Amino acid sequence: MEKLSADTRSYKSYMGKTYELFNKVAKEVVDVQNLNMNQQEAERYFRHYKHFEDKQDFERLYEIRERKHQVEPNYIF
């Protein structure tokens, strides 16, 4: 019987882009969200999510980056 497999990692690429919230002080990724919006809207989303009123304070501490999907080949041996 032939084994069927579904690659769910490629499903996320159809649903939007994945953005990560990077803490500049700690130099680590704090949060990752799959959002159906552009870079500026994602920045507003994370700023609201972290409850920052001032944009300059947010930009001093955090950076929004688009995360590249690393799709591994789906080989069955």
The 8 nearest C-alpha neighbors of each residue, nearest first, counted from 0:
[[1, 2, 3, 4, 75, 76, 5, 74],
 [2, 0, 3, 4, 75, 76, 5, 74],
 [1, 3, 0, 4, 75, 5, 76, 74],
 [4, 2, 1, 5, 0, 75, 6, 73],
 [3, 5, 6, 2, 73, 75, 7, 1],
 [6, 4, 7, 3, 8, 73, 9, 10],
 [5, 7, 8, 9, 4, 73, 10, 70],
 [8, 6, 10, 9, 5, 11, 4, 12],
 [9, 7, 10, 6, 11, 70, 12, 68],
 [8, 10, 7, 11, 12, 6, 13, 70],
 [11, 9, 7, 8, 12, 13, 14, 6],
 [12, 10, 14, 13, 9, 8, 15, 7],
 [11, 13, 9, 10, 14, 15, 16, 8],
 [14, 12, 11, 10, 15, 9, 16, 35],
 [13, 15, 11, 12, 35, 10, 16, 34],
 [16, 14, 35, 34, 13, 12, 33, 17],
 [15, 17, 34, 33, 35, 18, 12, 14],
 [16, 18, 33, 66, 32, 65, 34, 15],
 [19, 17, 65, 66, 32, 64, 31, 33],
 [18, 20, 31, 64, 30, 63, 21, 66],
 [19, 21, 63, 30, 29, 28, 62, 31],
 [20, 22, 28, 62, 61, 27, 29, 19],
 [21, 23, 61, 26, 27, 24, 25, 60],
 [24, 22, 26, 61, 60, 25, 21, 62],
 [23, 25, 26, 22, 60, 61, 27, 59],
 [24, 26, 27, 22, 23, 21, 28, 60],
 [27, 25, 23, 22, 24, 21, 28, 29],
 [26, 28, 22, 25, 21, 29, 23, 24],
 [27, 29, 21, 20, 30, 22, 19, 26],
 [28, 30, 20, 21, 27, 22, 31, 19],
 [29, 31, 20, 19, 28, 32, 21, 18],
 [32, 30, 19, 18, 20, 33, 17, 29],
 [33, 31, 18, 17, 34, 19, 30, 20],
 [32, 34, 17, 16, 18, 15, 31, 35],
 [35, 33, 15, 36, 16, 32, 17, 18],
 [34, 36, 15, 16, 14, 33, 37, 17],
 [37, 35, 34, 40, 41, 38, 15, 16],
 [36, 38, 40, 39, 41, 35, 16, 34],
 [37, 39, 41, 40, 42, 36, 63, 65],
 [40, 38, 42, 41, 37, 43, 36, 44],
 [39, 41, 43, 42, 37, 38, 36, 44],
 [42, 40, 44, 38, 39, 43, 37, 45],
 [41, 43, 39, 45, 40, 44, 46, 38],
 [42, 44, 46, 40, 41, 45, 47, 39],
 [45, 43, 41, 47, 42, 46, 48, 40],
 [44, 46, 48, 42, 47, 43, 49, 41],
 [47, 45, 43, 49, 48, 51, 44, 42],
 [46, 48, 50, 44, 45, 49, 43, 51],
 [47, 49, 45, 46, 50, 44, 51, 43],
 [48, 50, 46, 47, 51, 45, 57, 44],
 [51, 49, 47, 48, 46, 52, 45, 53],
 [52, 50, 46, 53, 49, 47, 57, 54],
 [53, 51, 50, 54, 46, 47, 56, 57],
 [54, 52, 55, 56, 51, 57, 46, 58],
 [53, 55, 57, 56, 58, 52, 51, 46],
 [56, 54, 58, 57, 53, 59, 60, 52],
 [57, 55, 59, 54, 53, 58, 60, 51],
 [56, 58, 54, 55, 60, 59, 61, 51],
 [59, 57, 55, 61, 60, 56, 54, 62],
 [58, 60, 56, 57, 61, 55, 23, 62],
 [61, 59, 57, 58, 23, 22, 24, 56],
 [62, 60, 22, 58, 21, 23, 57, 59],
 [61, 63, 21, 20, 58, 64, 22, 23],
 [64, 62, 20, 19, 21, 42, 18, 61],
 [65, 63, 19, 18, 66, 62, 20, 21],
 [64, 66, 18, 17, 19, 67, 63, 16],
 [67, 65, 17, 18, 64, 19, 68, 16],
 [66, 68, 69, 65, 17, 16, 18, 70],
 [69, 67, 70, 66, 12, 17, 8, 9],
 [68, 70, 67, 71, 8, 66, 72, 9],
 [71, 69, 68, 72, 8, 9, 73, 67],
 [70, 72, 73, 69, 8, 74, 68, 6],
 [73, 71, 74, 70, 6, 75, 69, 8],
 [72, 74, 71, 75, 6, 4, 70, 5],
 [73, 75, 72, 76, 71, 4, 6, 3],
 [76, 74, 73, 2, 4, 72, 3, 1],
 [75, 74, 73, 2, 1, 72, 3, 4]]
